[in-house]
Amino acid sequence: MFLGSKIGLGLDVDDLSLELVALESGAGAIKRVAVSRVVLPVGIISNGVIKNEQKLAEAIKLLFASAKPKSIKPAAVVFGVPHSQFYPALVELALTDEKQIKAEIWRLAQENLPVIHDDLVLDFKILSTELEKTKVLMVGASRSYLLAWQKFLKGIAIEVELFDVSAYALWRDLELDNKTETVAVVDIGARKSNVFVFNQDQLNYSYDFEIGSHHLTKVIADKLAISREEAEEQKIKRGLDKQLLVALEIALYDFAKELVVALTDYQSKTGETIKQIKLVGGGAKLKGLVSYLQEKIPLAVSLGVLKKIQPGDDTLFTEASGLAIRALNPSHYDQEPFFALDKTFDKNNQINKVDAKSKATSELELSDELEDDQGLKKLKKFKMEKKILVLLIVLAVVALAGAYWYSHRARALNDSVETAVLSFSQTQSFPYKLPIELEMATSSAEFVSGRIITDQVDQAESYDQALLNSRNKLLASLGADEELWAEPLNEVIDKSQLNYPLTFRWLAFNKAELLKLALARVDNLNIDKLPYEFNAITKNKLEKTDSLDKLYLYGELTISLNQKINNDQIVDLSSLASSTLAVTTTVDVVTSTPELASTSLATEVMVVIGKTETGWLNARKGPGREFEVLTKLYPQETYQWLDEQGEWWQLSLASGEKVWILSKYAKKQ
């Protein structure tokens, strides 16, 4: 394979893919010398458990043989235990004596971790001891699970050097501006996403949710009526351009909301503030995702970049690279938890490390010896207990999945009109301008109900942090059909001179009413009663009026259909509203026919916003990226041109506010 230097191999296992990284150390540097990835069909691995040994063996042999730039010879690996198969718990003990701590940890692990007593492999790390309290992280796994992988890999000439905790592998080599800050590492996998919060190099929190890259691919396929293969190709090639952003609007919002739930839960439990988010995993490579999340969550969001490994900026191999780093120098990472099959507990609940060299047989051989006559009954009893436990877990998962499906299905039925189950070949978008009436007691077919929520933040380290704290608190209090506008209605102009307490005014509106009202406008246009299906709805801009109780919301509704609805004469959906809704003291931002533009502007230079990678264009306070983002502008919107400095143009918004944009994303007319 490789000669003259130490090589470390990391094997990352997922239900739908395998990643392998070979690292070489020498001359004080670590170099990535080979990588490999194999996509697995559904059913070979499920929830981290081997289901088809023959096909998995073929896939792993291919993984080693097809490595680039050269093949890798099967050898000892550090194996990453998937998140679904290790169980972390953070506990505080009113103890400081080491012996008592170990006994209490073992007792708590037996009571709280979902692993049978005799099957438990446990490691723990004491994080801090102060004021007669000890903070401990314990991590457990199933011995039979680890043995199954060890035995399988040994059968294809691969030894497991140690079983590593995948969360630490993701964290191990991430480039951070300040490693003392609390950081959320978000691993976006194929089927689910995992959130791991680290503080002072220690795992403090974990959370997972069922939205991964395959879910986004499925949504694209369904919305655009194309195959999964085509949808995946479009997702990789186009990223979050305007059409795909529209198609994924609901899924991406749900993804961002799950992140906010995790961040809020952590902060409420620990009192600590998360400073930044690092995205890793294959799903993190979606173009435009970082920008989207930065708009939704006022934290520093960026792709995970590896610091020691050159080249090392590929988020796809973050975990496998972290595993390989540990393989190069295991003793350097002794303070991080791992699973060793030779760790046992004696009768006094003391953790002992058995010398593997002094054993007559290995753990693998011991597992085979259980098949003798004397141990057969014990093994059968253990297997039966395991089956019962698995059955209970499966039943619980099925129940939760059913409840999740039912709630989302019911909401979808309430939010949409009844349509025939058809396969639609194209999409059509309609701009809308709809009124939001504030603090109304009853709903109406003519407006969307909304309310202003005032929240006060007594203290925070920065304006952005105060904004995040306020937003997270209110998100948790919203009703089932409510949505929070992305930004507060009031704004602090000078964020460098903050006077606490800060007061934020947020808009919460009924998204179900918004969708029904927009769909009703489409029905009015659809005079031929063409069949269609709701696809997606975006909410792009708020506009204030001279009334304190009314706002206008601009956006775009997209539907799927086979024959497009004739709307050549329609300027925007607000033209179908009652006459009382058309009165406003501000200039409409949606204009699609020249006749509606003010004739007084005919001789002035106008600018039309063009397409961007994210679907919007940041409008800044000054001519440079270092200036604050004031608002977002969208393709096809038109504004008055005022001035230019280098590659930046100054525009005048409808409100009279002056902003700067990058000129390459717009054109003059």
Sequence and secondary structure as in RCSB ss.txt:
>XXXX:A:sequence
MFLGSKIGLGLDVDDLSLELVALESGAGAIKRVAVSRVVLPVGIISNGVIKNEQKLAEAIKLLFASAKPKSIKPA
AVVFGVPHSQFYPALVELALTDEKQIKAEIWRLAQENLPVIHDDLVLDFKILSTELEKTKVLMVGASRSYLLAWQ
KFLKGIAIEVELFDVSAYALWRDLELDNKTETVAVVDIGARKSNVFVFNQDQLNYSYDFEIGSHHLTKVIADKLA
ISREEAEEQKIKRGLDKQLLVALEIALYDFAKELVVALTDYQSKTGETIKQIKLVGGGAKLKGLVSYLQEKIPLA
VSLGVLKKIQPGDDTLFTEASGLAIRALNPSHYDQEPFFALDKTFDKNNQINKVDAKSKATSELELSDELEDDQG
LKKLKKFKMEKKILVLLIVLAVVALAGAYWYSHRARALNDSVETAVLSFSQTQSFPYKLPIELEMATSSAEFVSG
RIITDQVDQAESYDQALLNSRNKLLASLGADEELWAEPLNEVIDKSQLNYPLTFRWLAFNKAELLKLALARVDNL
NIDKLPYEFNAITKNKLEKTDSLDKLYLYGELTISLNQKINNDQIVDLSSLASSTLAVTTTVDVVTSTPELASTS
LATEVMVVIGKTETGWLNARKGPGREFEVLTKLYPQETYQWLDEQGEWWQLSLASGEKVWILSKYAKKQ
>XXXX:A:secstr
   SSEEEEEEEEETTEEEEEEEEEETTEEEEEEEEEEE  TTSEETTEES HHHHHHHHHHHHHT BSS     
 EEEEE GGGEEEEEEEES   HHHHHHHHHHHHHHHSSS GGGEEEEEEEEEEETTEEEEEEEEEEHHHHHHHH
HHHHTTT  EEEEEEHHHHHHTTB  S TTSEEEEEEE SS EEEEEEETTEEEEEEEES  HHHHHHHHHHHHT
  HHHHHHHHHHH S HHHHHHTHHHHHHHHHHHHHHHHHHHHHH   EEEEEEESGGGGSTTHHHHHHHHS SE
EEE  BSSEES   GGGHHHHHHHHHHH GGGGTTS EE TTEEE TT  EEE  GGG SS HHHHHHHTTSHHH
HHHHHHHHHHHHHHHHHHHHHHHHHHHHHHHHHHHHHHHHS         EEEEEEEEEEEEET SS BTTBEEE
EEEEEEE   SSHHHHHHHHHHHHHTT  TTEEE SS SS  S TTS  SSEEEEEEEEEHHHHHHHHHHHHHHH
 TT   EEEEEEEEEEEEE SSTTEEEEEEEEEEEESS    TT S GGGGS GGGS  SS  S   SGGGS GG
GTTS EEEE   SSSSEEEESSSSTTS EEEEE TT EEEEEEEETTEEEEE TTS EEEEEGGGEEE 
